[in-house]
Structures are given as C-alpha cells and as structure tokens.
Amino acid sequence: MTAPQTDAAERARYRPDPSVLTALRSPRLLTREVLAGIVVALALIPEAIAFSVIAGVDPRMGLLSSFIMATSIAFLGGRPAMITAATGAVALVVAPVVREHGPEYLIATVLLAGLIQILLAVLGVAKLMRFIPRSVMVGFVNSLAILVFIAQLPQLIGVPWAVYPLVVGGILILLLMPRITQAVPAPLVSVIIVTIVVVVCAINVPTVGDQGELPRSLPELVIPSVPIEWGTLAAIAPYAFAMALVGLMESLMTAKLVDEITDTHSDKTREGWAQGVANLLSGLFGGMGGCAVIGQTMINVKASGARTRISTFLAGVFLLILVVVLGDLVAMIPMAALVAVMIMVSIEAFDWHSVAPSTLRRMPKSETFVMLSTVALVVATHNLAIGVIGGVLVASVLFVRRVAHFARVDREVTGEGDAEVAGYRVSGELFFASSNDLTTQFEYRRDPERVVIDMSGAHVWDASTVAALDAVVTKYERLGKRVELVGMNARTSDFHARLTGTLGGEG
C-alpha cells in the first residue's frame, strides 16, 4: 500500500460516524446532541465546584476551567462526544501547589502541564495504550464506577430525610423514561421533574447554590504573576509532570472506553496533544486545568446517546450560560436530582459481567486478580494513574511468571566411544525470567567430550540469555569439553554474536 493510500486509510479509520455535518442536517440527531449538552452541563456544575474545593481554589475557577476545556476540546480532540473538564484526579495532584504557593503558582503549573502533555503526545506516548491489558481496562471501568458512586455519598449522609425519596424518585424516572420515549434524555427529564417537585412543595434540601458561588462574568485572559526563575520551575515542575501524566492517562483510557461503547475508533495522539492545548487555554484564562471526565462522558454517550462534537461543545456553552446568565435558576436545582443521575451512571458504567459467578469460574485467576488489583489501587488512592500503572505492573509480573516456564531443555546422547555426542534441544522464548535457570539444565560432568546445543526451537530476546549461554559454554570448556551452538535463527544469531563474550559472566 502506498503512502497516500495509507494516509487515506488512516483518515477513514478515524472519520466520525455520524459526523458533525450529518448531525446538523438531521433534526433528530441535532436535538439529541443539544439535549445531551444540557444534561452534561447540569451535571458538570456540582462536580466542578467540588473539585475546586479539593484543589483549594475558588469554585469559579473550576467552573470556568470546565467551560474552556469542554469547548476547546470539541474542536481539538480526537474522541468525539467525550467530555473534558475539571476533574478530581487533577485536583488531588495540584492541591499541594495551592496550599504551599497559592493560586498564581497553580496557573503556572497548569500551563507547564499543558506543554508537557503536548510534548508527550508528539513523542508518541498514546501508542503505549496498546500495552494495557483487557483486565486492567475492566478494572479501570469498574473502579471509575465505584469512585463516581463514592463521590455521591457526601450528598447522602447527614442530609434531610426528604433527600432519600427524591433520589429514589429520580432513579425511577431514569429507569422508566427510556421505556416511554428516547426522544428526550432521561437524565434531563429526571432533573427537571425533581426540581419542580422541590420548588412547588417548598422542600428544604441541599441545592446547587449551596455548593459554592457561581461566576457572574466571562473568563478573562490571565498571566500568572510568578517570578520567571529556576526556583519557580523547580517548585512547580514535579506537580506539572504528575498532572500531565494523570490527565493524559485518564483521558486516553476514557477515549478507549468510549471507542468500545460506540464501536468506533479515535486518534489517541491527537487526543493527547489536544488535552495539552486545552490545559494551556485553561491556564491562560485562570482555570485549574483538567482532563476527560468519565461520569459526564458516560452521561453524554450512554445515558443521552450523543455521538458528535456538538454535544461536547454545547456542554461547555450551556455550562457558561447556566452559571453566568441563569445562575439563580441553576442554584435552585436540588443536589438529589444530580445524585440520582450519577448513581445510575455508576451502575450502568460498572462491568457486572466481569464479576458474575459464571465469568469468575471461567476466567483465569490471574486475570481476575489483575482486575481486582487495579480496582483496589484506584479506590484506595483515588488516583487513576496509580491504579492503571499498578495493574499493568501486576499483569506484567504474572505474565512473565507464566511464560518463564515455557522454555524447555531436552537431552539425548547418541553414538558410542569417541563418537558419543550429548545433544541438547532448547525450545521456547528465552529472556531474563525463562533463562535464569538455563545453566542448571545441563549435565556438565556426565556429558561426553562433544556437546551440541540445538537452538532452532528457541528465540533469544535479551542479554540475560546471552550471558546464560556464555556461562553454559564456559562450564563445559573448563571441563575440557567442546560445545557447539547450532540452529539459531537470523535474529538470534546476530544478537548472540554481538553480545557473546562481552557480558563479564563467569558461569
């Protein structure tokens, strides 16, 4: 396939379906996208305020950051319909910066993190996604569902008793509405009905307005007033790098999840640098930065059925309109209505099949252990990056442990007298784990004067194996015996020739 054909195939692979143009031409699709944007905007408000509190900044900082990132990623991002905004994972990472240095240093940290994300994307970090096993992905999904549910508990503990029937009522609407009609997103109907009940009946329950002050003006360009010196860079660089990694990992994992839900493909490299640009814009307008948000993305894609960038863009636009223009009305929305939506999101996002008894019986125990390890790490640390990296490490160790036993050494002695030959056939993939005990598989003293080691069934992957083979040869030579290594494939032969005798092993 020629280069132009390859480029055309790549473009076709990542072409959105339906496209923005298709949605604009279809009243049905456009209505779905618009209503989805409204629902997501409503759900973003309390989350952005809560994450601002975690980071130790004014709630307006999180809300404006969510607006900037959602609208910019709609044009820049590689994954249509995914929502990017202020997030808890990023808030946890940058909280120490605000605590120790103040909000101005936070803005500088967000700007630097954006630059780092762009650099990492250009270097191809998104391609590392293919090394994440399915069991880690399932653990990621399940842990996110658990975190979304846990995040609702503060709104269910120590609150007026009326909150509970309102939440139950909201959940019932969410369950029944899709059976009546799917023309209007069930979450939007649920929020409106619960809000009307609270207002008409004058029920005293916590509302969005109780969570913090809403912004009253548009965001303005901000240049952080921090000293331009090495001391400033040293103070913010570790946090900026951590924020960049956490944000990229959460965004790319969420993009991969949406790919599976919608059965489409997205450009992860484009998504990576787009996240960086979005964080740059967030910082330039005084925002706290962020990344993809799984809860609101699931509301957009699963609950509301959105599929294009229109819903993402409108989520940001409606968020700004709601908090700046309609702030007084939004402040009246009971938290119970939003909690009901988020609880259903967590229930629907959880992969129940992965914990079904029939699945657990069929699935290898190592796969289940990797999934549970990922969930445990994420829930314990509330950090998706730690959970995913930990899950990948556990999966890698278990994989190495399994394949380490695949290497075999079979011995056969042929001939008699001076013509007697000890033949060994080595088979399997030889690397540091499987070749560590290679030297113990030979009968050095019992073997005749001539030894032939057939490597035609083996492949050498690393220097550890070359060192092990050198040690075997050295042991035989010290006993005055002649050794031949035969049957190496071209790659193994070249690799062995370059390293043999240079590794300093004594055997």
PyMOL commands that set and color helices and strands:
alter all, ss='L'
color gray80, all
select helices_A, chain A and resi 3-13+20-25+27-55+59-76+88-101+103-122+125-131+134-150+153-155+163-180+186-200+208-211+230-262+268-284+294-303+309-325+327-330+335-349+352-355+357-362+365-381+384-403+417-419+438-441+463-478+490-499
alter helices_A, ss='H'
color red, helices_A
select strands_A, chain A and resi 84-85+291-292+408-414+421-430+450-460+482-486
alter strands_A, ss='S'
color yellow, strands_A
deselect
rebuild
show_as cartoon
